[in-house]
Amino acid sequence: WRAWRNFTTGEWIDVLIQSIGFNPEFFGRRSKLLQLVRLIPYCERNHNLIEADQ
């Protein structure tokens, strides 16, 4: 547990991305965050997500 305290935010994001089956080396920071945002409705009740094309 102590080693986890030394992880940077970027390293935590990479761990989460890898835990859902993606290789974090293939994504930029924005793409990684978008992948994680898509998981919010599975974790939070009554939370809806609408994606808009840019």
mmCIF entry with sequence, helices, sheets and N, C-alpha, C, O atoms, coordinates in Angstrom:
data_MODEL
# 
_entry.id   MODEL 
# 
_entity.id                         1 
_entity.type                       polymer 
_entity.pdbx_number_of_molecules   1 
# 
_entity_poly.entity_id                      1 
_entity_poly.type                           'polypeptide(L)' 
_entity_poly.nstd_linkage                   no 
_entity_poly.nstd_monomer                   no 
_entity_poly.pdbx_seq_one_letter_code       WRAWRNFTTGEWIDVLIQSIGFNPEFFGRRSKLLQLVRLIPYCERNHNLIEADQ 
_entity_poly.pdbx_seq_one_letter_code_can   WRAWRNFTTGEWIDVLIQSIGFNPEFFGRRSKLLQLVRLIPYCERNHNLIEADQ 
_entity_poly.pdbx_strand_id                 A 
# 
loop_
_entity_poly_seq.entity_id 
_entity_poly_seq.num 
_entity_poly_seq.mon_id 
_entity_poly_seq.hetero 
1 1  TRP n 
1 2  ARG n 
1 3  ALA n 
1 4  TRP n 
1 5  ARG n 
1 6  ASN n 
1 7  PHE n 
1 8  THR n 
1 9  THR n 
1 10 GLY n 
1 11 GLU n 
1 12 TRP n 
1 13 ILE n 
1 14 ASP n 
1 15 VAL n 
1 16 LEU n 
1 17 ILE n 
1 18 GLN n 
1 19 SER n 
1 20 ILE n 
1 21 GLY n 
1 22 PHE n 
1 23 ASN n 
1 24 PRO n 
1 25 GLU n 
1 26 PHE n 
1 27 PHE n 
1 28 GLY n 
1 29 ARG n 
1 30 ARG n 
1 31 SER n 
1 32 LYS n 
1 33 LEU n 
1 34 LEU n 
1 35 GLN n 
1 36 LEU n 
1 37 VAL n 
1 38 ARG n 
1 39 LEU n 
1 40 ILE n 
1 41 PRO n 
1 42 TYR n 
1 43 CYS n 
1 44 GLU n 
1 45 ARG n 
1 46 ASN n 
1 47 HIS n 
1 48 ASN n 
1 49 LEU n 
1 50 ILE n 
1 51 GLU n 
1 52 ALA n 
1 53 ASP n 
1 54 GLN n 
# 
_struct_asym.id          A 
_struct_asym.entity_id   1 
# 
loop_
_struct_conf.conf_type_id 
_struct_conf.id 
_struct_conf.pdbx_PDB_helix_id 
_struct_conf.beg_label_comp_id 
_struct_conf.beg_label_asym_id 
_struct_conf.beg_label_seq_id 
_struct_conf.pdbx_beg_PDB_ins_code 
_struct_conf.end_label_comp_id 
_struct_conf.end_label_asym_id 
_struct_conf.end_label_seq_id 
_struct_conf.pdbx_end_PDB_ins_code 
_struct_conf.beg_auth_comp_id 
_struct_conf.beg_auth_asym_id 
_struct_conf.beg_auth_seq_id 
_struct_conf.end_auth_comp_id 
_struct_conf.end_auth_asym_id 
_struct_conf.end_auth_seq_id 
_struct_conf.pdbx_PDB_helix_class 
_struct_conf.details 
_struct_conf.pdbx_PDB_helix_length 
HELX_P HELX_P1 AA1 ALA A 3  ? ASN A 6  ? ALA A 3  ASN A 6  5 ? 4  
HELX_P HELX_P2 AA2 THR A 9  ? SER A 19 ? THR A 9  SER A 19 1 ? 11 
HELX_P HELX_P3 AA3 PRO A 24 ? PHE A 26 ? PRO A 24 PHE A 26 5 ? 3  
HELX_P HELX_P4 AA4 ARG A 29 ? VAL A 37 ? ARG A 29 VAL A 37 1 ? 9  
HELX_P HELX_P5 AA5 ILE A 40 ? CYS A 43 ? ILE A 40 CYS A 43 1 ? 4  
# 
_struct_conf_type.id          HELX_P 
_struct_conf_type.criteria    ? 
_struct_conf_type.reference   ? 
# 
loop_
_atom_site.group_PDB 
_atom_site.id 
_atom_site.type_symbol 
_atom_site.label_atom_id 
_atom_site.label_alt_id 
_atom_site.label_comp_id 
_atom_site.label_asym_id 
_atom_site.label_entity_id 
_atom_site.label_seq_id 
_atom_site.pdbx_PDB_ins_code 
_atom_site.Cartn_x 
_atom_site.Cartn_y 
_atom_site.Cartn_z 
_atom_site.occupancy 
_atom_site.B_iso_or_equiv 
_atom_site.pdbx_formal_charge 
_atom_site.auth_seq_id 
_atom_site.auth_comp_id 
_atom_site.auth_asym_id 
_atom_site.auth_atom_id 
_atom_site.pdbx_PDB_model_num 
ATOM 1   N N  . TRP A 1 1  ? 0.820   -1.203 0.000   1.00 0.00 ? 1  TRP A N  1 
ATOM 2   C CA . TRP A 1 1  ? 0.000   0.000  0.000   1.00 0.00 ? 1  TRP A CA 1 
ATOM 3   C C  . TRP A 1 1  ? 0.856   1.255  0.000   1.00 0.00 ? 1  TRP A C  1 
ATOM 4   O O  . TRP A 1 1  ? 0.475   2.267  -0.589  1.00 0.00 ? 1  TRP A O  1 
ATOM 5   N N  . ARG A 1 2  ? 2.001   1.199  0.650   1.00 0.00 ? 2  ARG A N  1 
ATOM 6   C CA . ARG A 1 2  ? 2.841   2.399  0.738   1.00 0.00 ? 2  ARG A CA 1 
ATOM 7   C C  . ARG A 1 2  ? 3.328   2.852  -0.625  1.00 0.00 ? 2  ARG A C  1 
ATOM 8   O O  . ARG A 1 2  ? 3.406   4.051  -0.892  1.00 0.00 ? 2  ARG A O  1 
ATOM 9   N N  . ALA A 1 3  ? 3.654   1.911  -1.481  1.00 0.00 ? 3  ALA A N  1 
ATOM 10  C CA . ALA A 1 3  ? 4.140   2.274  -2.822  1.00 0.00 ? 3  ALA A CA 1 
ATOM 11  C C  . ALA A 1 3  ? 3.066   3.012  -3.619  1.00 0.00 ? 3  ALA A C  1 
ATOM 12  O O  . ALA A 1 3  ? 3.391   3.868  -4.442  1.00 0.00 ? 3  ALA A O  1 
ATOM 13  N N  . TRP A 1 4  ? 1.805   2.697  -3.389  1.00 0.00 ? 4  TRP A N  1 
ATOM 14  C CA . TRP A 1 4  ? 0.724   3.345  -4.131  1.00 0.00 ? 4  TRP A CA 1 
ATOM 15  C C  . TRP A 1 4  ? 0.651   4.831  -3.840  1.00 0.00 ? 4  TRP A C  1 
ATOM 16  O O  . TRP A 1 4  ? 0.208   5.609  -4.684  1.00 0.00 ? 4  TRP A O  1 
ATOM 17  N N  . ARG A 1 5  ? 1.078   5.229  -2.664  1.00 0.00 ? 5  ARG A N  1 
ATOM 18  C CA . ARG A 1 5  ? 1.061   6.658  -2.319  1.00 0.00 ? 5  ARG A CA 1 
ATOM 19  C C  . ARG A 1 5  ? 1.980   7.461  -3.227  1.00 0.00 ? 5  ARG A C  1 
ATOM 20  O O  . ARG A 1 5  ? 1.774   8.658  -3.426  1.00 0.00 ? 5  ARG A O  1 
ATOM 21  N N  . ASN A 1 6  ? 2.982   6.810  -3.772  1.00 0.00 ? 6  ASN A N  1 
ATOM 22  C CA . ASN A 1 6  ? 3.955   7.499  -4.617  1.00 0.00 ? 6  ASN A CA 1 
ATOM 23  C C  . ASN A 1 6  ? 3.539   7.575  -6.078  1.00 0.00 ? 6  ASN A C  1 
ATOM 24  O O  . ASN A 1 6  ? 4.242   8.187  -6.882  1.00 0.00 ? 6  ASN A O  1 
ATOM 25  N N  . PHE A 1 7  ? 2.408   6.967  -6.442  1.00 0.00 ? 7  PHE A N  1 
ATOM 26  C CA . PHE A 1 7  ? 1.937   7.029  -7.825  1.00 0.00 ? 7  PHE A CA 1 
ATOM 27  C C  . PHE A 1 7  ? 1.525   8.456  -8.158  1.00 0.00 ? 7  PHE A C  1 
ATOM 28  O O  . PHE A 1 7  ? 0.932   9.150  -7.332  1.00 0.00 ? 7  PHE A O  1 
ATOM 29  N N  . THR A 1 8  ? 1.840   8.883  -9.359  1.00 0.00 ? 8  THR A N  1 
ATOM 30  C CA . THR A 1 8  ? 1.361   10.175 -9.837  1.00 0.00 ? 8  THR A CA 1 
ATOM 31  C C  . THR A 1 8  ? -0.065  10.003 -10.372 1.00 0.00 ? 8  THR A C  1 
ATOM 32  O O  . THR A 1 8  ? -0.541  8.880  -10.538 1.00 0.00 ? 8  THR A O  1 
ATOM 33  N N  . THR A 1 9  ? -0.726  11.100 -10.634 1.00 0.00 ? 9  THR A N  1 
ATOM 34  C CA . THR A 1 9  ? -2.071  11.032 -11.209 1.00 0.00 ? 9  THR A CA 1 
ATOM 35  C C  . THR A 1 9  ? -2.041  10.312 -12.555 1.00 0.00 ? 9  THR A C  1 
ATOM 36  O O  . THR A 1 9  ? -2.916  9.498  -12.849 1.00 0.00 ? 9  THR A O  1 
ATOM 37  N N  . GLY A 1 10 ? -1.037  10.614 -13.364 1.00 0.00 ? 10 GLY A N  1 
ATOM 38  C CA . GLY A 1 10 ? -0.912  9.958  -14.663 1.00 0.00 ? 10 GLY A CA 1 
ATOM 39  C C  . GLY A 1 10 ? -0.731  8.456  -14.548 1.00 0.00 ? 10 GLY A C  1 
ATOM 40  O O  . GLY A 1 10 ? -1.279  7.697  -15.347 1.00 0.00 ? 10 GLY A O  1 
ATOM 41  N N  . GLU A 1 11 ? 0.036   8.027  -13.555 1.00 0.00 ? 11 GLU A N  1 
ATOM 42  C CA . GLU A 1 11 ? 0.238   6.592  -13.347 1.00 0.00 ? 11 GLU A CA 1 
ATOM 43  C C  . GLU A 1 11 ? -1.047  5.918  -12.897 1.00 0.00 ? 11 GLU A C  1 
ATOM 44  O O  . GLU A 1 11 ? -1.332  4.794  -13.311 1.00 0.00 ? 11 GLU A O  1 
ATOM 45  N N  . TRP A 1 12 ? -1.830  6.590  -12.052 1.00 0.00 ? 12 TRP A N  1 
ATOM 46  C CA . TRP A 1 12 ? -3.116  6.028  -11.627 1.00 0.00 ? 12 TRP A CA 1 
ATOM 47  C C  . TRP A 1 12 ? -4.062  5.893  -12.816 1.00 0.00 ? 12 TRP A C  1 
ATOM 48  O O  . TRP A 1 12 ? -4.759  4.889  -12.956 1.00 0.00 ? 12 TRP A O  1 
ATOM 49  N N  . ILE A 1 13 ? -4.077  6.902  -13.658 1.00 0.00 ? 13 ILE A N  1 
ATOM 50  C CA . ILE A 1 13 ? -4.930  6.844  -14.846 1.00 0.00 ? 13 ILE A CA 1 
ATOM 51  C C  . ILE A 1 13 ? -4.526  5.662  -15.717 1.00 0.00 ? 13 ILE A C  1 
ATOM 52  O O  . ILE A 1 13 ? -5.384  4.937  -16.222 1.00 0.00 ? 13 ILE A O  1 
ATOM 53  N N  . ASP A 1 14 ? -3.217  5.465  -15.895 1.00 0.00 ? 14 ASP A N  1 
ATOM 54  C CA . ASP A 1 14 ? -2.738  4.335  -16.699 1.00 0.00 ? 14 ASP A CA 1 
ATOM 55  C C  . ASP A 1 14 ? -3.138  2.997  -16.086 1.00 0.00 ? 14 ASP A C  1 
ATOM 56  O O  . ASP A 1 14 ? -3.491  2.066  -16.809 1.00 0.00 ? 14 ASP A O  1 
ATOM 57  N N  . VAL A 1 15 ? -3.085  2.894  -14.761 1.00 0.00 ? 15 VAL A N  1 
ATOM 58  C CA . VAL A 1 15 ? -3.496  1.653  -14.089 1.00 0.00 ? 15 VAL A CA 1 
ATOM 59  C C  . VAL A 1 15 ? -4.972  1.379  -14.349 1.00 0.00 ? 15 VAL A C  1 
ATOM 60  O O  . VAL A 1 15 ? -5.351  0.246  -14.646 1.00 0.00 ? 15 VAL A O  1 
ATOM 61  N N  . LEU A 1 16 ? -5.800  2.404  -14.240 1.00 0.00 ? 16 LEU A N  1 
ATOM 62  C CA . LEU A 1 16 ? -7.235  2.230  -14.476 1.00 0.00 ? 16 LEU A CA 1 
ATOM 63  C C  . LEU A 1 16 ? -7.525  1.858  -15.928 1.00 0.00 ? 16 LEU A C  1 
ATOM 64  O O  . LEU A 1 16 ? -8.349  0.984  -16.198 1.00 0.00 ? 16 LEU A O  1 
ATOM 65  N N  . ILE A 1 17 ? -6.848  2.518  -16.853 1.00 0.00 ? 17 ILE A N  1 
ATOM 66  C CA . ILE A 1 17 ? -7.047  2.209  -18.271 1.00 0.00 ? 17 ILE A CA 1 
ATOM 67  C C  . ILE A 1 17 ? -6.637  0.772  -18.559 1.00 0.00 ? 17 ILE A C  1 
ATOM 68  O O  . ILE A 1 17 ? -7.328  0.054  -19.281 1.00 0.00 ? 17 ILE A O  1 
ATOM 69  N N  . GLN A 1 18 ? -5.518  0.359  -17.993 1.00 0.00 ? 18 GLN A N  1 
ATOM 70  C CA . GLN A 1 18 ? -5.055  -1.011 -18.216 1.00 0.00 ? 18 GLN A CA 1 
ATOM 71  C C  . GLN A 1 18 ? -5.997  -2.023 -17.568 1.00 0.00 ? 18 GLN A C  1 
ATOM 72  O O  . GLN A 1 18 ? -6.167  -3.129 -18.080 1.00 0.00 ? 18 GLN A O  1 
ATOM 73  N N  . SER A 1 19 ? -6.608  -1.648 -16.444 1.00 0.00 ? 19 SER A N  1 
ATOM 74  C CA . SER A 1 19 ? -7.500  -2.578 -15.749 1.00 0.00 ? 19 SER A CA 1 
ATOM 75  C C  . SER A 1 19 ? -8.796  -2.833 -16.516 1.00 0.00 ? 19 SER A C  1 
ATOM 76  O O  . SER A 1 19 ? -9.470  -3.833 -16.267 1.00 0.00 ? 19 SER A O  1 
ATOM 77  N N  . ILE A 1 20 ? -9.155  -1.942 -17.447 1.00 0.00 ? 20 ILE A N  1 
ATOM 78  C CA . ILE A 1 20 ? -10.352 -2.179 -18.256 1.00 0.00 ? 20 ILE A CA 1 
ATOM 79  C C  . ILE A 1 20 ? -9.999  -2.776 -19.616 1.00 0.00 ? 20 ILE A C  1 
ATOM 80  O O  . ILE A 1 20 ? -10.852 -2.886 -20.497 1.00 0.00 ? 20 ILE A O  1 
ATOM 81  N N  . GLY A 1 21 ? -8.738  -3.157 -19.775 1.00 0.00 ? 21 GLY A N  1 
ATOM 82  C CA . GLY A 1 21 ? -8.352  -3.912 -20.957 1.00 0.00 ? 21 GLY A CA 1 
ATOM 83  C C  . GLY A 1 21 ? -7.732  -3.125 -22.092 1.00 0.00 ? 21 GLY A C  1 
ATOM 84  O O  . GLY A 1 21 ? -7.565  -3.658 -23.189 1.00 0.00 ? 21 GLY A O  1 
ATOM 85  N N  . PHE A 1 22 ? -7.387  -1.871 -21.857 1.00 0.00 ? 22 PHE A N  1 
ATOM 86  C CA . PHE A 1 22 ? -6.755  -1.061 -22.893 1.00 0.00 ? 22 PHE A CA 1 
ATOM 87  C C  . PHE A 1 22 ? -5.280  -0.863 -22.585 1.00 0.00 ? 22 PHE A C  1 
ATOM 88  O O  . PHE A 1 22 ? -4.871  -0.869 -21.424 1.00 0.00 ? 22 PHE A O  1 
ATOM 89  N N  . ASN A 1 23 ? -4.489  -0.689 -23.631 1.00 0.00 ? 23 ASN A N  1 
ATOM 90  C CA . ASN A 1 23 ? -3.077  -0.384 -23.460 1.00 0.00 ? 23 ASN A CA 1 
ATOM 91  C C  . ASN A 1 23 ? -2.938  1.134  -23.367 1.00 0.00 ? 23 ASN A C  1 
ATOM 92  O O  . ASN A 1 23 ? -3.208  1.830  -24.347 1.00 0.00 ? 23 ASN A O  1 
ATOM 93  N N  . PRO A 1 24 ? -2.525  1.664  -22.218 1.00 0.00 ? 24 PRO A N  1 
ATOM 94  C CA . PRO A 1 24 ? -2.459  3.114  -22.047 1.00 0.00 ? 24 PRO A CA 1 
ATOM 95  C C  . PRO A 1 24 ? -1.467  3.810  -22.976 1.00 0.00 ? 24 PRO A C  1 
ATOM 96  O O  . PRO A 1 24 ? -1.557  5.021  -23.178 1.00 0.00 ? 24 PRO A O  1 
ATOM 97  N N  . GLU A 1 25 ? -0.529  3.065  -23.538 1.00 0.00 ? 25 GLU A N  1 
ATOM 98  C CA . GLU A 1 25 ? 0.459   3.674  -24.431 1.00 0.00 ? 25 GLU A CA 1 
ATOM 99  C C  . GLU A 1 25 ? -0.160  4.133  -25.748 1.00 0.00 ? 25 GLU A C  1 
ATOM 100 O O  . GLU A 1 25 ? 0.422   4.965  -26.444 1.00 0.00 ? 25 GLU A O  1 
ATOM 101 N N  . PHE A 1 26 ? -1.328  3.603  -26.097 1.00 0.00 ? 26 PHE A N  1 
ATOM 102 C CA . PHE A 1 26 ? -1.973  3.948  -27.361 1.00 0.00 ? 26 PHE A CA 1 
ATOM 103 C C  . PHE A 1 26 ? -2.902  5.156  -27.252 1.00 0.00 ? 26 PHE A C  1 
ATOM 104 O O  . PHE A 1 26 ? -3.465  5.581  -28.261 1.00 0.00 ? 26 PHE A O  1 
ATOM 105 N N  . PHE A 1 27 ? -3.076  5.714  -26.064 1.00 0.00 ? 27 PHE A N  1 
ATOM 106 C CA . PHE A 1 27 ? -4.015  6.809  -25.850 1.00 0.00 ? 27 PHE A CA 1 
ATOM 107 C C  . PHE A 1 27 ? -3.305  8.042  -25.310 1.00 0.00 ? 27 PHE A C  1 
ATOM 108 O O  . PHE A 1 27 ? -2.332  7.936  -24.563 1.00 0.00 ? 27 PHE A O  1 
ATOM 109 N N  . GLY A 1 28 ? -3.798  9.201  -25.693 1.00 0.00 ? 28 GLY A N  1 
ATOM 110 C CA . GLY A 1 28 ? -3.350  10.450 -25.089 1.00 0.00 ? 28 GLY A CA 1 
ATOM 111 C C  . GLY A 1 28 ? -4.105  10.665 -23.785 1.00 0.00 ? 28 GLY A C  1 
ATOM 112 O O  . GLY A 1 28 ? -5.018  9.907  -23.459 1.00 0.00 ? 28 GLY A O  1 
ATOM 113 N N  . ARG A 1 29 ? -3.728  11.693 -23.045 1.00 0.00 ? 29 ARG A N  1 
ATOM 114 C CA . ARG A 1 29 ? -4.363  11.955 -21.750 1.00 0.00 ? 29 ARG A CA 1 
ATOM 115 C C  . ARG A 1 29 ? -5.866  12.193 -21.896 1.00 0.00 ? 29 ARG A C  1 
ATOM 116 O O  . ARG A 1 29 ? -6.659  11.649 -21.128 1.00 0.00 ? 29 ARG A O  1 
ATOM 117 N N  . ARG A 1 30 ? -6.255  13.000 -22.874 1.00 0.00 ? 30 ARG A N  1 
ATOM 118 C CA . ARG A 1 30 ? -7.680  13.294 -23.073 1.00 0.00 ? 30 ARG A CA 1 
ATOM 119 C C  . ARG A 1 30 ? -8.464  12.026 -23.388 1.00 0.00 ? 30 ARG A C  1 
ATOM 120 O O  . ARG A 1 30 ? -9.545  11.817 -22.838 1.00 0.00 ? 30 ARG A O  1 
ATOM 121 N N  . SER A 1 31 ? -7.943  11.193 -24.248 1.00 0.00 ? 31 SER A N  1 
ATOM 122 C CA . SER A 1 31 ? -8.630  9.949  -24.612 1.00 0.00 ? 31 SER A CA 1 
ATOM 123 C C  . SER A 1 31 ? -8.757  9.015  -23.419 1.00 0.00 ? 31 SER A C  1 
ATOM 124 O O  . SER A 1 31 ? -9.775  8.343  -23.255 1.00 0.00 ? 31 SER A O  1 
ATOM 125 N N  . LYS A 1 32 ? -7.729  8.974  -22.592 1.00 0.00 ? 32 LYS A N  1 
ATOM 126 C CA . LYS A 1 32 ? -7.785  8.136  -21.387 1.00 0.00 ? 32 LYS A CA 1 
ATOM 127 C C  . LYS A 1 32 ? -8.886  8.624  -20.455 1.00 0.00 ? 32 LYS A C  1 
ATOM 128 O O  . LYS A 1 32 ? -9.659  7.830  -19.920 1.00 0.00 ? 32 LYS A O  1 
ATOM 129 N N  . LEU A 1 33 ? -8.947  9.941  -20.268 1.00 0.00 ? 33 LEU A N  1 
ATOM 130 C CA . LEU A 1 33 ? -9.970  10.491 -19.377 1.00 0.00 ? 33 LEU A CA 1 
ATOM 131 C C  . LEU A 1 33 ? -11.371 10.261 -19.933 1.00 0.00 ? 33 LEU A C  1 
ATOM 132 O O  . LEU A 1 33 ? -12.298 9.985  -19.172 1.00 0.00 ? 33 LEU A O  1 
ATOM 133 N N  . LEU A 1 34 ? -11.533 10.370 -21.238 1.00 0.00 ? 34 LEU A N  1 
ATOM 134 C CA . LEU A 1 34 ? -12.843 10.103 -21.839 1.00 0.00 ? 34 LEU A CA 1 
ATOM 135 C C  . LEU A 1 34 ? -13.264 8.656  -21.628 1.00 0.00 ? 34 LEU A C  1 
ATOM 136 O O  . LEU A 1 34 ? -14.438 8.382  -21.376 1.00 0.00 ? 34 LEU A O  1 
ATOM 137 N N  . GLN A 1 35 ? -12.325 7.735  -21.729 1.00 0.00 ? 35 GLN A N  1 
ATOM 138 C CA . GLN A 1 35 ? -12.643 6.325  -21.471 1.00 0.00 ? 35 GLN A CA 1 
ATOM 139 C C  . GLN A 1 35 ? -13.096 6.132  -20.029 1.00 0.00 ? 35 GLN A C  1 
ATOM 140 O O  . GLN A 1 35 ? -14.026 5.368  -19.768 1.00 0.00 ? 35 GLN A O  1 
ATOM 141 N N  . LEU A 1 36 ? -12.451 6.813  -19.097 1.00 0.00 ? 36 LEU A N  1 
ATOM 142 C CA . LEU A 1 36 ? -12.823 6.676  -17.685 1.00 0.00 ? 36 LEU A CA 1 
ATOM 143 C C  . LEU A 1 36 ? -14.165 7.334  -17.388 1.00 0.00 ? 36 LEU A C  1 
ATOM 144 O O  . LEU A 1 36 ? -14.945 6.819  -16.587 1.00 0.00 ? 36 LEU A O  1 
ATOM 145 N N  . VAL A 1 37 ? -14.438 8.470  -18.029 1.00 0.00 ? 37 VAL A N  1 
ATOM 146 C CA . VAL A 1 37 ? -15.717 9.156  -17.825 1.00 0.00 ? 37 VAL A CA 1 
ATOM 147 C C  . VAL A 1 37 ? -16.876 8.263  -18.247 1.00 0.00 ? 37 VAL A C  1 
ATOM 148 O O  . VAL A 1 37 ? -17.946 8.299  -17.639 1.00 0.00 ? 37 VAL A O  1 
ATOM 149 N N  . ARG A 1 38 ? -16.667 7.471  -19.277 1.00 0.00 ? 38 ARG A N  1 
ATOM 150 C CA . ARG A 1 38 ? -17.723 6.574  -19.754 1.00 0.00 ? 38 ARG A CA 1 
ATOM 151 C C  . ARG A 1 38 ? -18.087 5.503  -18.730 1.00 0.00 ? 38 ARG A C  1 
ATOM 152 O O  . ARG A 1 38 ? -19.130 4.861  -18.860 1.00 0.00 ? 38 ARG A O  1 
ATOM 153 N N  . LEU A 1 39 ? -17.261 5.301  -17.731 1.00 0.00 ? 39 LEU A N  1 
ATOM 154 C CA . LEU A 1 39 ? -17.544 4.310  -16.687 1.00 0.00 ? 39 LEU A CA 1 
ATOM 155 C C  . LEU A 1 39 ? -18.402 4.874  -15.553 1.00 0.00 ? 39 LEU A C  1 
ATOM 156 O O  . LEU A 1 39 ? -18.942 4.108  -14.755 1.00 0.00 ? 39 LEU A O  1 
ATOM 157 N N  . ILE A 1 40 ? -18.533 6.182  -15.470 1.00 0.00 ? 40 ILE A N  1 
ATOM 158 C CA . ILE A 1 40 ? -19.252 6.803  -14.354 1.00 0.00 ? 40 ILE A CA 1 
ATOM 159 C C  . ILE A 1 40 ? -20.674 6.270  -14.201 1.00 0.00 ? 40 ILE A C  1 
ATOM 160 O O  . ILE A 1 40 ? -21.069 5.971  -13.074 1.00 0.00 ? 40 ILE A O  1 
ATOM 161 N N  . PRO A 1 41 ? -21.470 6.132  -15.266 1.00 0.00 ? 41 PRO A N  1 
ATOM 162 C CA . PRO A 1 41 ? -22.831 5.609  -15.076 1.00 0.00 ? 41 PRO A CA 1 
ATOM 163 C C  . PRO A 1 41 ? -22.880 4.204  -14.477 1.00 0.00 ? 41 PRO A C  1 
ATOM 164 O O  . PRO A 1 41 ? -23.889 3.818  -13.888 1.00 0.00 ? 41 PRO A O  1 
ATOM 165 N N  . TYR A 1 42 ? -21.806 3.443  -14.622 1.00 0.00 ? 42 TYR A N  1 
ATOM 166 C CA . TYR A 1 42 ? -21.761 2.105  -14.028 1.00 0.00 ? 42 TYR A CA 1 
ATOM 167 C C  . TYR A 1 42 ? -21.437 2.157  -12.540 1.00 0.00 ? 42 TYR A C  1 
ATOM 168 O O  . TYR A 1 42 ? -21.691 1.196  -11.814 1.00 0.00 ? 42 TYR A O  1 
ATOM 169 N N  . CYS A 1 43 ? -20.880 3.268  -12.085 1.00 0.00 ? 43 CYS A N  1 
ATOM 170 C CA . CYS A 1 43 ? -20.451 3.399  -10.689 1.00 0.00 ? 43 CYS A CA 1 
ATOM 171 C C  . CYS A 1 43 ? -21.406 4.243  -9.850  1.00 0.00 ? 43 CYS A C  1 
ATOM 172 O O  . CYS A 1 43 ? -21.545 4.021  -8.648  1.00 0.00 ? 43 CYS A O  1 
ATOM 173 N N  . GLU A 1 44 ? -22.057 5.201  -10.481 1.00 0.00 ? 44 GLU A N  1 
ATOM 174 C CA . GLU A 1 44 ? -22.922 6.132  -9.764  1.00 0.00 ? 44 GLU A CA 1 
ATOM 175 C C  . GLU A 1 44 ? -24.371 5.934  -10.186 1.00 0.00 ? 44 GLU A C  1 
ATOM 176 O O  . GLU A 1 44 ? -24.686 5.887  -11.375 1.00 0.00 ? 44 GLU A O  1 
ATOM 177 N N  . ARG A 1 45 ? -25.230 5.820  -9.211  1.00 0.00 ? 45 ARG A N  1 
ATOM 178 C CA . ARG A 1 45 ? -26.654 5.686  -9.505  1.00 0.00 ? 45 ARG A CA 1 
ATOM 179 C C  . ARG A 1 45 ? -27.216 7.015  -9.984  1.00 0.00 ? 45 ARG A C  1 
ATOM 180 O O  . ARG A 1 45 ? -26.760 8.081  -9.571  1.00 0.00 ? 45 ARG A O  1 
ATOM 181 N N  . ASN A 1 46 ? -28.203 6.941  -10.853 1.00 0.00 ? 46 ASN A N  1 
ATOM 182 C CA . ASN A 1 46 ? -28.905 8.116  -11.375 1.00 0.00 ? 46 ASN A CA 1 
ATOM 183 C C  . ASN A 1 46 ? -27.970 9.119  -12.042 1.00 0.00 ? 46 ASN A C  1 
ATOM 184 O O  . ASN A 1 46 ? -28.194 10.327 -11.970 1.00 0.00 ? 46 ASN A O  1 
ATOM 185 N N  . HIS A 1 47 ? -26.939 8.622  -12.681 1.00 0.00 ? 47 HIS A N  1 
ATOM 186 C CA . HIS A 1 47 ? -26.036 9.504  -13.419 1.00 0.00 ? 47 HIS A CA 1 
ATOM 187 C C  . HIS A 1 47 ? -26.114 9.135  -14.890 1.00 0.00 ? 47 HIS A C  1 
ATOM 188 O O  . HIS A 1 47 ? -25.834 7.999  -15.274 1.00 0.00 ? 47 HIS A O  1 
ATOM 189 N N  . ASN A 1 48 ? -26.495 10.096 -15.699 1.00 0.00 ? 48 ASN A N  1 
ATOM 190 C CA . ASN A 1 48 ? -26.613 9.870  -17.135 1.00 0.00 ? 48 ASN A CA 1 
ATOM 191 C C  . ASN A 1 48 ? -25.480 10.584 -17.855 1.00 0.00 ? 48 ASN A C  1 
ATOM 192 O O  . ASN A 1 48 ? -24.984 11.612 -17.394 1.00 0.00 ? 48 ASN A O  1 
ATOM 193 N N  . LEU A 1 49 ? -25.083 10.033 -18.977 1.00 0.00 ? 49 LEU A N  1 
ATOM 194 C CA . LEU A 1 49 ? -23.984 10.603 -19.742 1.00 0.00 ? 49 LEU A CA 1 
ATOM 195 C C  . LEU A 1 49 ? -24.439 10.801 -21.177 1.00 0.00 ? 49 LEU A C  1 
ATOM 196 O O  . LEU A 1 49 ? -24.942 9.877  -21.816 1.00 0.00 ? 49 LEU A O  1 
ATOM 197 N N  . ILE A 1 50 ? -24.258 12.011 -21.672 1.00 0.00 ? 50 ILE A N  1 
ATOM 198 C CA . ILE A 1 50 ? -24.589 12.315 -23.055 1.00 0.00 ? 50 ILE A CA 1 
ATOM 199 C C  . ILE A 1 50 ? -23.299 12.737 -23.745 1.00 0.00 ? 50 ILE A C  1 
ATOM 200 O O  . ILE A 1 50 ? -22.613 13.655 -23.295 1.00 0.00 ? 50 ILE A O  1 
ATOM 201 N N  . GLU A 1 51 ? -22.980 12.061 -24.836 1.00 0.00 ? 51 GLU A N  1 
ATOM 202 C CA . GLU A 1 51 ? -21.784 12.412 -25.594 1.00 0.00 ? 51 GLU A CA 1 
ATOM 203 C C  . GLU A 1 51 ? -22.192 13.203 -26.821 1.00 0.00 ? 51 GLU A C  1 
ATOM 204 O O  . GLU A 1 51 ? -23.146 12.849 -27.514 1.00 0.00 ? 51 GLU A O  1 
ATOM 205 N N  . ALA A 1 52 ? -21.469 14.269 -27.083 1.00 0.00 ? 52 ALA A N  1 
ATOM 206 C CA . ALA A 1 52 ? -21.734 15.094 -28.253 1.00 0.00 ? 52 ALA A CA 1 
ATOM 207 C C  . ALA A 1 52 ? -20.524 15.060 -29.174 1.00 0.00 ? 52 ALA A C  1 
ATOM 208 O O  . ALA A 1 52 ? -19.382 15.043 -28.715 1.00 0.00 ? 52 ALA A O  1 
ATOM 209 N N  . ASP A 1 53 ? -20.781 15.049 -30.458 1.00 0.00 ? 53 ASP A N  1 
ATOM 210 C CA . ASP A 1 53 ? -19.681 15.108 -31.423 1.00 0.00 ? 53 ASP A CA 1 
ATOM 211 C C  . ASP A 1 53 ? -19.110 16.516 -31.436 1.00 0.00 ? 53 ASP A C  1 
ATOM 212 O O  . ASP A 1 53 ? -19.828 17.502 -31.271 1.00 0.00 ? 53 ASP A O  1 
ATOM 213 N N  . GLN A 1 54 ? -17.814 16.583 -31.633 1.00 0.00 ? 54 GLN A N  1 
ATOM 214 C CA . GLN A 1 54 ? -17.182 17.907 -31.683 1.00 0.00 ? 54 GLN A CA 1 
ATOM 215 C C  . GLN A 1 54 ? -16.725 18.233 -33.063 1.00 0.00 ? 54 GLN A C  1 
ATOM 216 O O  . GLN A 1 54 ? -16.170 19.307 -33.292 1.00 0.00 ? 54 GLN A O  1 
# 
